[in-house]
């Protein structure tokens, strides 16, 4: 029987300086270990948060217009370029608005995925030699 190994004191600073093997992280993801599942859940939560925020922007932006027209009938009766303002806002300007929100969503979703890949490949804010 081997003699017992001496006790080692682990300090948070020591843990932060240790190198995480990117291959091990990929294996954790592929095997759906608890660590891999937590990483994947974090990505899904980040993507869901972006989707909910932008859905709220669309709901307020487009859903608020009928409320505005009901609360201020003078706005609903206004005409711009010979077209009533409600038709112009909901029938024409809604599409560029939705396109812009979609573009912002794609940008933010790709940024979340790039940050996830950087985390998995152990490049999270550190320069590789």
Buried (B, 14 or more C-beta within 10 A) or exposed (E): EEEEEEEEEEEEEEEEEEEEEEEEBEEBBEEEEEBBEEBBEBBEEBBEEBEEEBEEBBEEBBEEBEEEBEEEEEBBEEEEEEEBBBEBBBEEBBEEBEEEBEEBBEEBBEEBEEBBEEBBBBBEEEEEE
